[in-house]
Amino acid sequence: MSSLREAAENTPSAVLKQLVDKLKRDLSEKEKRSRAMAKAVAELKRELMEQAERAPVKKKEKEEEEEEEEETEAGRRTVAGLKRRVEELTSR
């Protein structure tokens, strides 16, 4: 009888087994979430790097467009000035 009692005391209870199983499941779920988060962070990092690489190109394109607009406007002013000068000279 005492050997049965010792065996019963040395084996984990059903409740303890259930708790251990629950903790294992919880840990497994947290590890899955952690992997998913790591994957999401890696994807965001990749996207940010791509955007950072494209930014100088976009900035240069924008600067070129602005420069072209300024040149076009300067050309328009020059043409308008020349037209006025032609009118002045032809009206004399």
N, CA, C and O atoms as a GROMACS GRO file, in nm:
protein
  368
    1MET      N    1   0.081  -0.118   0.000
    1MET     CA    2   0.000   0.000   0.000
    1MET      C    3   0.086   0.126   0.000
    1MET      O    4   0.054   0.222  -0.069
    2SER      N    5   0.191   0.127   0.074
    2SER     CA    6   0.277   0.245   0.078
    2SER      C    7   0.345   0.269  -0.056
    2SER      O    8   0.371   0.384  -0.093
    3SER      N    9   0.375   0.163  -0.129
    3SER     CA   10   0.438   0.182  -0.260
    3SER      C   11   0.338   0.246  -0.357
    3SER      O   12   0.379   0.325  -0.443
    4LEU      N   13   0.210   0.215  -0.345
    4LEU     CA   14   0.109   0.279  -0.430
    4LEU      C   15   0.097   0.427  -0.395
    4LEU      O   16   0.083   0.512  -0.483
    5ARG      N   17   0.101   0.456  -0.266
    5ARG     CA   18   0.092   0.595  -0.222
    5ARG      C   19   0.212   0.674  -0.275
    5ARG      O   20   0.196   0.787  -0.323
    6GLU      N   21   0.332   0.616  -0.267
    6GLU     CA   22   0.452   0.684  -0.316
    6GLU      C   23   0.442   0.705  -0.467
    6GLU      O   24   0.480   0.811  -0.518
    7ALA      N   25   0.394   0.607  -0.538
    7ALA     CA   26   0.379   0.619  -0.683
    7ALA      C   27   0.280   0.729  -0.716
    7ALA      O   28   0.302   0.807  -0.809
    8ALA      N   29   0.169   0.736  -0.641
    8ALA     CA   30   0.068   0.837  -0.665
    8ALA      C   31   0.124   0.976  -0.635
    8ALA      O   32   0.091   1.072  -0.705
    9GLU      N   33   0.205   0.990  -0.534
    9GLU     CA   34   0.263   1.119  -0.497
    9GLU      C   35   0.368   1.164  -0.598
    9GLU      O   36   0.387   1.283  -0.621
   10ASN      N   37   0.437   1.068  -0.658
   10ASN     CA   38   0.544   1.100  -0.753
   10ASN      C   39   0.492   1.129  -0.894
   10ASN      O   40   0.565   1.190  -0.972
   11THR      N   41   0.372   1.088  -0.928
   11THR     CA   42   0.319   1.115  -1.062
   11THR      C   43   0.244   1.247  -1.062
   11THR      O   44   0.176   1.280  -0.964
   12PRO      N   45   0.255   1.321  -1.169
   12PRO     CA   46   0.183   1.448  -1.174
   12PRO      C   47   0.032   1.425  -1.177
   12PRO      O   48  -0.017   1.326  -1.232
   13SER      N   49  -0.037   1.514  -1.118
   13SER     CA   50  -0.183   1.502  -1.114
   13SER      C   51  -0.240   1.535  -1.252
   13SER      O   52  -0.171   1.592  -1.337
   14ALA      N   53  -0.364   1.500  -1.273
   14ALA     CA   54  -0.432   1.528  -1.399
   14ALA      C   55  -0.442   1.679  -1.420
   14ALA      O   56  -0.430   1.728  -1.533
   15VAL      N   57  -0.466   1.752  -1.312
   15VAL     CA   58  -0.477   1.897  -1.322
   15VAL      C   59  -0.344   1.956  -1.367
   15VAL      O   60  -0.340   2.044  -1.453
   16LEU      N   61  -0.236   1.908  -1.308
   16LEU     CA   62  -0.104   1.957  -1.344
   16LEU      C   63  -0.074   1.927  -1.491
   16LEU      O   64  -0.018   2.011  -1.561
   17LYS      N   65  -0.111   1.809  -1.536
   17LYS     CA   66  -0.090   1.773  -1.676
   17LYS      C   67  -0.170   1.867  -1.767
   17LYS      O   68  -0.120   1.912  -1.870
   18GLN      N   69  -0.293   1.896  -1.728
   18GLN     CA   70  -0.376   1.986  -1.808
   18GLN      C   71  -0.315   2.126  -1.814
   18GLN      O   72  -0.315   2.190  -1.919
   19LEU      N   73  -0.264   2.171  -1.701
   19LEU     CA   74  -0.202   2.303  -1.698
   19LEU      C   75  -0.077   2.308  -1.786
   19LEU      O   76  -0.055   2.405  -1.858
   20VAL      N   77   0.002   2.204  -1.780
   20VAL     CA   78   0.122   2.198  -1.862
   20VAL      C   79   0.084   2.195  -2.010
   20VAL      O   80   0.145   2.265  -2.091
   21ASP      N   81  -0.016   2.116  -2.045
   21ASP     CA   82  -0.062   2.111  -2.184
   21ASP      C   83  -0.113   2.248  -2.230
   21ASP      O   84  -0.085   2.291  -2.342
   22LYS      N   85  -0.188   2.316  -2.143
   22LYS     CA   86  -0.238   2.449  -2.178
   22LYS      C   87  -0.122   2.545  -2.198
   22LYS      O   88  -0.123   2.623  -2.294
   23LEU      N   89  -0.024   2.541  -2.112
   23LEU     CA   90   0.092   2.629  -2.127
   23LEU      C   91   0.167   2.600  -2.256
   23LEU      O   92   0.215   2.692  -2.323
   24LYS      N   93   0.178   2.474  -2.292
   24LYS     CA   94   0.244   2.438  -2.417
   24LYS      C   95   0.168   2.493  -2.537
   24LYS      O   96   0.227   2.545  -2.631
   25ARG      N   97   0.034   2.481  -2.533
   25ARG     CA   98  -0.048   2.534  -2.642
   25ARG      C   99  -0.035   2.687  -2.650
   25ARG      O  100  -0.021   2.744  -2.758
   26ASP      N  101  -0.040   2.750  -2.533
   26ASP     CA  102  -0.025   2.896  -2.530
   26ASP      C  103   0.110   2.940  -2.586
   26ASP      O  104   0.118   3.035  -2.663
   27LEU      N  105   0.213   2.869  -2.546
   27LEU     CA  106   0.347   2.903  -2.596
   27LEU      C  107   0.356   2.883  -2.746
   27LEU      O  108   0.414   2.965  -2.817
   28SER      N  109   0.298   2.776  -2.794
   28SER     CA  110   0.298   2.749  -2.938
   28SER      C  111   0.225   2.861  -3.013
   28SER      O  112   0.272   2.907  -3.118
   29GLU      N  113   0.112   2.904  -2.962
   29GLU     CA  114   0.036   3.011  -3.025
   29GLU      C  115   0.116   3.142  -3.023
   29GLU      O  116   0.117   3.216  -3.122
   30LYS      N  117   0.180   3.171  -2.912
   30LYS     CA  118   0.261   3.293  -2.905
   30LYS      C  119   0.378   3.288  -3.002
   30LYS      O  120   0.413   3.390  -3.062
   31GLU      N  121   0.437   3.173  -3.018
   31GLU     CA  122   0.547   3.159  -3.114
   31GLU      C  123   0.498   3.181  -3.256
   31GLU      O  124   0.567   3.243  -3.337
   32LYS      N  125   0.378   3.130  -3.286
   32LYS     CA  126   0.320   3.152  -3.419
   32LYS      C  127   0.298   3.301  -3.443
   32LYS      O  128   0.331   3.353  -3.549
   33ARG      N  129   0.241   3.369  -3.342
   33ARG     CA  130   0.217   3.512  -3.355
   33ARG      C  131   0.348   3.589  -3.369
   33ARG      O  132   0.358   3.685  -3.446
   34SER      N  133   0.447   3.545  -3.294
   34SER     CA  134   0.578   3.611  -3.302
   34SER      C  135   0.638   3.597  -3.442
   34SER      O  136   0.694   3.692  -3.495
   35ARG      N  137   0.627   3.478  -3.500
   35ARG     CA  138   0.678   3.457  -3.636
   35ARG      C  139   0.600   3.543  -3.736
   35ARG      O  140   0.658   3.601  -3.828
   36ALA      N  141   0.468   3.552  -3.717
   36ALA     CA  142   0.386   3.634  -3.806
   36ALA      C  143   0.425   3.781  -3.794
   36ALA      O  144   0.432   3.852  -3.894
   37MET      N  145   0.449   3.827  -3.673
   37MET     CA  146   0.490   3.965  -3.652
   37MET      C  147   0.626   3.992  -3.714
   37MET      O  148   0.648   4.095  -3.776
   38ALA      N  149   0.718   3.898  -3.698
   38ALA     CA  150   0.851   3.914  -3.756
   38ALA      C  151   0.841   3.922  -3.908
   38ALA      O  152   0.912   4.000  -3.972
   39LYS      N  153   0.754   3.841  -3.966
   39LYS     CA  154   0.734   3.843  -4.110
   39LYS      C  155   0.676   3.978  -4.153
   39LYS      O  156   0.718   4.035  -4.254
   40ALA      N  157   0.578   4.028  -4.078
   40ALA     CA  158   0.516   4.157  -4.110
   40ALA      C  159   0.618   4.270  -4.099
   40ALA      O  160   0.620   4.360  -4.182
   41VAL      N  161   0.702   4.265  -3.997
   41VAL     CA  162   0.804   4.369  -3.979
   41VAL      C  163   0.904   4.364  -4.095
   41VAL      O  164   0.944   4.467  -4.148
   42ALA      N  165   0.943   4.244  -4.135
   42ALA     CA  166   1.036   4.230  -4.248
   42ALA      C  167   0.974   4.286  -4.376
   42ALA      O  168   1.043   4.351  -4.454
   43GLU      N  169   0.845   4.261  -4.397
   43GLU     CA  170   0.776   4.313  -4.516
   43GLU      C  171   0.770   4.466  -4.512
   43GLU      O  172   0.793   4.532  -4.614
   44LEU      N  173   0.738   4.521  -4.396
   44LEU     CA  174   0.735   4.667  -4.384
   44LEU      C  175   0.873   4.727  -4.407
   44LEU      O  176   0.887   4.831  -4.473
   45LYS      N  177   0.973   4.663  -4.355
   45LYS     CA  178   1.110   4.711  -4.375
   45LYS      C  179   1.145   4.710  -4.524
   45LYS      O  180   1.205   4.805  -4.574
   46ARG      N  181   1.108   4.603  -4.593
   46ARG     CA  182   1.135   4.593  -4.736
   46ARG      C  183   1.064   4.707  -4.811
   46ARG      O  184   1.124   4.771  -4.898
   47GLU      N  185   0.937   4.731  -4.777
   47GLU     CA  186   0.861   4.837  -4.842
   47GLU      C  187   0.922   4.975  -4.816
   47GLU      O  188   0.930   5.058  -4.906
   48LEU      N  189   0.965   4.998  -4.691
   48LEU     CA  190   1.026   5.125  -4.657
   48LEU      C  191   1.158   5.145  -4.732
   48LEU      O  192   1.188   5.255  -4.777
   49MET      N  193   1.234   5.039  -4.746
   49MET     CA  194   1.361   5.047  -4.820
   49MET      C  195   1.334   5.080  -4.966
   49MET      O  196   1.405   5.160  -5.027
   50GLU      N  197   1.233   5.017  -5.023
   50GLU     CA  198   1.197   5.045  -5.163
   50GLU      C  199   1.156   5.191  -5.180
   50GLU      O  200   1.196   5.257  -5.275
   51GLN      N  201   1.075   5.240  -5.086
   51GLN     CA  202   1.031   5.379  -5.092
   51GLN      C  203   1.150   5.474  -5.078
   51GLN      O  204   1.159   5.575  -5.147
   52ALA      N  205   1.241   5.439  -4.988
   52ALA     CA  206   1.360   5.523  -4.968
   52ALA      C  207   1.446   5.526  -5.093
   52ALA      O  208   1.508   5.628  -5.124
   53GLU      N  209   1.452   5.415  -5.163
   53GLU     CA  210   1.531   5.409  -5.286
   53GLU      C  211   1.466   5.492  -5.397
   53GLU      O  212   1.535   5.552  -5.479
   54ARG      N  213   1.333   5.494  -5.399
   54ARG     CA  214   1.261   5.568  -5.503
   54ARG      C  215   1.254   5.718  -5.474
   54ARG      O  216   1.238   5.798  -5.567
   55ALA      N  217   1.266   5.756  -5.350
   55ALA     CA  218   1.249   5.896  -5.312
   55ALA      C  219   1.344   5.991  -5.385
   55ALA      O  220   1.298   6.093  -5.436
   56PRO      N  221   1.473   5.961  -5.393
   56PRO     CA  222   1.562   6.055  -5.465
   56PRO      C  223   1.525   6.068  -5.613
   56PRO      O  224   1.537   6.176  -5.671
   57VAL      N  225   1.480   5.959  -5.673
   57VAL     CA  226   1.440   5.963  -5.814
   57VAL      C  227   1.318   6.053  -5.830
   57VAL      O  228   1.314   6.137  -5.920
   58LYS      N  229   1.221   6.036  -5.743
   58LYS     CA  230   1.101   6.120  -5.750
   58LYS      C  231   1.135   6.266  -5.725
   58LYS      O  232   1.082   6.355  -5.791
   59LYS      N  233   1.224   6.290  -5.629
   59LYS     CA  234   1.263   6.427  -5.599
   59LYS      C  235   1.330   6.490  -5.721
   59LYS      O  236   1.301   6.605  -5.756
   60LYS      N  237   1.418   6.415  -5.785
   60LYS     CA  238   1.487   6.467  -5.903
   60LYS      C  239   1.387   6.494  -6.015
   60LYS      O  240   1.395   6.597  -6.083
   61GLU      N  241   1.293   6.402  -6.035
   61GLU     CA  242   1.192   6.422  -6.138
   61GLU      C  243   1.109   6.547  -6.111
   61GLU      O  244   1.079   6.624  -6.202
   62LYS      N  245   1.073   6.566  -5.985
   62LYS     CA  246   0.995   6.684  -5.948
   62LYS      C  247   1.074   6.811  -5.972
   62LYS      O  248   1.022   6.909  -6.024
   63GLU      N  249   1.202   6.808  -5.935
   63GLU     CA  250   1.286   6.926  -5.957
   63GLU      C  251   1.298   6.956  -6.107
   63GLU      O  252   1.295   7.072  -6.148
   64GLU      N  253   1.312   6.851  -6.188
   64GLU     CA  254   1.321   6.870  -6.332
   64GLU      C  255   1.192   6.929  -6.389
   64GLU      O  256   1.195   7.017  -6.475
   65GLU      N  257   1.077   6.880  -6.339
   65GLU     CA  258   0.948   6.934  -6.384
   65GLU      C  259   0.936   7.081  -6.348
   65GLU      O  260   0.891   7.162  -6.429
   66GLU      N  261   0.976   7.115  -6.225
   66GLU     CA  262   0.968   7.254  -6.182
   66GLU      C  263   1.060   7.342  -6.266
   66GLU      O  264   1.025   7.455  -6.302
   67GLU      N  265   1.177   7.290  -6.297
   67GLU     CA  266   1.273   7.363  -6.379
   67GLU      C  267   1.216   7.387  -6.519
   67GLU      O  268   1.229   7.496  -6.575
   68GLU      N  269   1.153   7.283  -6.575
   68GLU     CA  270   1.091   7.297  -6.707
   68GLU      C  271   0.979   7.400  -6.705
   68GLU      O  272   0.965   7.480  -6.798
   69GLU      N  273   0.899   7.398  -6.598
   69GLU     CA  274   0.790   7.496  -6.586
   69GLU      C  275   0.846   7.638  -6.579
   69GLU      O  276   0.792   7.730  -6.640
   70GLU      N  277   0.955   7.655  -6.503
   70GLU     CA  278   1.017   7.787  -6.493
   70GLU      C  279   1.070   7.832  -6.628
   70GLU      O  280   1.055   7.948  -6.667
   71GLU      N  281   1.133   7.740  -6.700
   71GLU     CA  282   1.185   7.774  -6.832
   71GLU      C  283   1.072   7.809  -6.928
   71GLU      O  284   1.084   7.902  -7.008
   72THR      N  285   0.963   7.735  -6.921
   72THR     CA  286   0.847   7.763  -7.007
   72THR      C  287   0.791   7.900  -6.976
   72THR      O  288   0.759   7.977  -7.066
   73GLU      N  289   0.778   7.931  -6.848
   73GLU     CA  290   0.726   8.062  -6.808
   73GLU      C  291   0.820   8.173  -6.852
   73GLU      O  292   0.776   8.278  -6.898
   74ALA      N  293   0.949   8.150  -6.838
   74ALA     CA  294   1.047   8.250  -6.882
   74ALA      C  295   1.036   8.271  -7.033
   74ALA      O  296   1.044   8.384  -7.082
   75GLY      N  297   1.018   8.162  -7.106
   75GLY     CA  298   1.001   8.171  -7.252
   75GLY      C  299   0.878   8.250  -7.288
   75GLY      O  300   0.880   8.330  -7.382
   76ARG      N  301   0.769   8.228  -7.215
   76ARG     CA  302   0.644   8.301  -7.241
   76ARG      C  303   0.665   8.451  -7.218
   76ARG      O  304   0.619   8.534  -7.296
   77ARG      N  305   0.734   8.484  -7.108
   77ARG     CA  306   0.760   8.626  -7.079
   77ARG      C  307   0.846   8.688  -7.189
   77ARG      O  308   0.824   8.802  -7.230
   78THR      N  309   0.944   8.613  -7.235
   78THR     CA  310   1.031   8.664  -7.341
   78THR      C  311   0.951   8.687  -7.469
   78THR      O  312   0.966   8.790  -7.535
   79VAL      N  313   0.867   8.592  -7.504
   79VAL     CA  314   0.785   8.604  -7.624
   79VAL      C  315   0.691   8.724  -7.610
   79VAL      O  316   0.674   8.801  -7.705
   80ALA      N  317   0.629   8.739  -7.495
   80ALA     CA  318   0.538   8.852  -7.474
   80ALA      C  319   0.614   8.983  -7.486
   80ALA      O  320   0.564   9.078  -7.546
   81GLY      N  321   0.733   8.989  -7.429
   81GLY     CA  322   0.814   9.111  -7.438
   81GLY      C  323   0.852   9.141  -7.581
   81GLY      O  324   0.850   9.257  -7.624
   82LEU      N  325   0.889   9.039  -7.655
   82LEU     CA  326   0.926   9.058  -7.795
   82LEU      C  327   0.806   9.103  -7.878
   82LEU      O  328   0.820   9.187  -7.967
   83LYS      N  329   0.688   9.048  -7.849
   83LYS     CA  330   0.568   9.090  -7.921
   83LYS      C  331   0.541   9.238  -7.897
   83LYS      O  332   0.510   9.312  -7.990
   84ARG      N  333   0.554   9.281  -7.772
   84ARG     CA  334   0.532   9.423  -7.740
   84ARG      C  335   0.635   9.510  -7.814
   84ARG      O  336   0.601   9.615  -7.868
   85ARG      N  337   0.755   9.464  -7.815
   85ARG     CA  338   0.862   9.541  -7.883
   85ARG      C  339   0.834   9.549  -8.033
   85ARG      O  340   0.851   9.655  -8.093
   86VAL      N  341   0.790   9.439  -8.094
   86VAL     CA  342   0.755   9.439  -8.236
   86VAL      C  343   0.642   9.534  -8.262
   86VAL      O  344   0.646   9.609  -8.359
   87GLU      N  345   0.540   9.535  -8.175
   87GLU     CA  346   0.426   9.625  -8.191
   87GLU      C  347   0.471   9.769  -8.180
   87GLU      O  348   0.425   9.856  -8.254
   88GLU      N  349   0.561   9.796  -8.086
   88GLU     CA  350   0.610   9.932  -8.068
   88GLU      C  351   0.685   9.977  -8.194
   88GLU      O  352   0.669  10.090  -8.242
   89LEU      N  353   0.768   9.887  -8.246
   89LEU     CA  354   0.847   9.923  -8.363
   89LEU      C  355   0.760   9.938  -8.489
   89LEU      O  356   0.786  10.023  -8.573
   90THR      N  357   0.658   9.854  -8.501
   90THR     CA  358   0.572   9.863  -8.618
   90THR      C  359   0.476   9.980  -8.610
   90THR      O  360   0.430  10.027  -8.714
   91SER      N  361   0.446  10.028  -8.493
   91SER     CA  362   0.353  10.138  -8.477
   91SER      C  363   0.421  10.272  -8.501
   91SER      O  364   0.350  10.373  -8.512
   92ARG      N  365   0.548  10.280  -8.509
   92ARG     CA  366   0.618  10.408  -8.531
   92ARG      C  367   0.614  10.451  -8.672
   92ARG      O  368   0.669  10.556  -8.705
   0.00000   0.00000   0.00000
